[in-house]
Amino acid sequence: MRLDKFLKVSRLIKRRTLAKEVCEQGRITVNGNVAKAGTVVKEGDELVIRFGQKLVTVEITNVKETVRKEKASTLYEVKKEEPISKSE
């Protein structure tokens, strides 16, 4: 599944167009590599997403085309959340 679609389906990012913009800005890495919106993701991949002043690391546990809002968080597991220091 495309990265931008996964971010929308999992509700890590609310809209696919916003997910695409975040990818284009280089704020997401997949398994340590800067990812584009079209990058294919699969179970077991590790995503590092820069949201404003924090870094969120998640591992993809499931990939589904559609999922209900209540079940969206079952598609990933948050490994860590850390604030970004001012020097970066």
C-alpha positions as CSV (number, residue, x, y, z in Angstrom):
1,M,0.0,0.0,0.0
2,R,1.2,3.5,-0.7
3,L,2.5,5.4,2.3
4,D,0.2,8.4,1.9
5,K,-2.8,6.0,1.8
6,F,-1.6,4.1,4.8
7,L,-1.2,7.3,6.8
8,K,-4.8,8.3,5.9
9,V,-6.4,4.8,6.6
10,S,-4.5,4.5,9.9
11,R,-5.5,8.1,10.8
12,L,-2.0,9.0,11.7
13,I,-2.7,11.9,9.3
14,K,-6.3,12.9,8.6
15,R,-6.2,13.7,4.9
16,R,-4.3,12.0,2.1
17,T,-3.4,15.3,0.5
18,L,-1.9,16.4,3.8
19,A,0.0,13.1,4.1
20,K,1.4,13.6,0.6
21,E,2.6,17.1,1.5
22,V,4.3,15.8,4.6
23,C,6.1,13.2,2.5
24,E,7.2,15.8,0.0
25,Q,8.7,17.9,2.8
26,G,10.9,14.9,3.8
27,R,9.4,14.6,7.2
28,I,8.8,10.8,7.1
29,T,11.3,8.0,6.9
30,V,10.5,4.3,6.3
31,N,13.1,1.9,7.7
32,G,15.6,4.8,7.9
33,N,15.1,6.1,4.3
34,V,13.4,9.4,3.5
35,A,10.1,8.3,1.9
36,K,7.9,9.7,-0.9
37,A,4.1,9.5,-0.9
38,G,4.3,6.5,-3.4
39,T,6.6,4.4,-1.2
40,V,5.1,1.0,-0.7
41,V,4.8,0.0,2.9
42,K,4.1,-3.4,4.4
43,E,3.8,-5.0,7.8
44,G,6.9,-4.7,9.9
45,D,8.1,-1.4,8.4
46,E,9.1,1.3,10.8
47,L,7.9,4.8,10.2
48,V,9.5,7.9,11.8
49,I,7.2,11.0,11.4
50,R,8.1,14.5,12.4
51,F,5.0,16.3,13.7
52,G,5.8,19.9,14.6
53,Q,8.0,19.6,17.7
54,K,8.0,15.9,18.2
55,L,9.2,12.7,16.5
56,V,6.9,9.7,16.5
57,T,8.2,6.2,15.7
58,V,5.6,3.6,14.8
59,E,5.8,0.0,13.5
60,I,3.2,-1.1,11.0
61,T,1.4,-4.2,12.4
62,N,-1.4,-4.5,9.7
63,V,-2.1,-3.2,6.3
64,K,-5.8,-2.9,5.2
65,E,-7.5,-0.9,2.4
66,T,-10.3,0.3,4.7
67,V,-10.8,0.2,8.4
68,R,-13.4,1.7,10.8
69,K,-12.3,4.7,12.9
70,E,-12.4,2.7,16.1
71,K,-10.0,0.1,14.7
72,A,-7.6,2.4,13.0
73,S,-5.0,2.3,15.8
74,T,-4.7,-1.5,15.4
75,L,-2.8,-0.9,12.1
76,Y,0.3,0.4,13.9
77,E,2.1,0.3,17.3
78,V,3.7,3.4,18.7
79,K,7.3,2.6,19.6
80,K,8.3,6.0,20.9
81,E,7.4,9.7,21.0
82,E,10.1,12.2,21.7
83,P,10.4,16.0,21.6
84,I,12.7,17.6,19.0
85,S,15.4,19.6,20.5
86,K,15.7,23.3,19.4
87,S,19.1,22.7,17.8
88,E,17.8,20.5,15.0
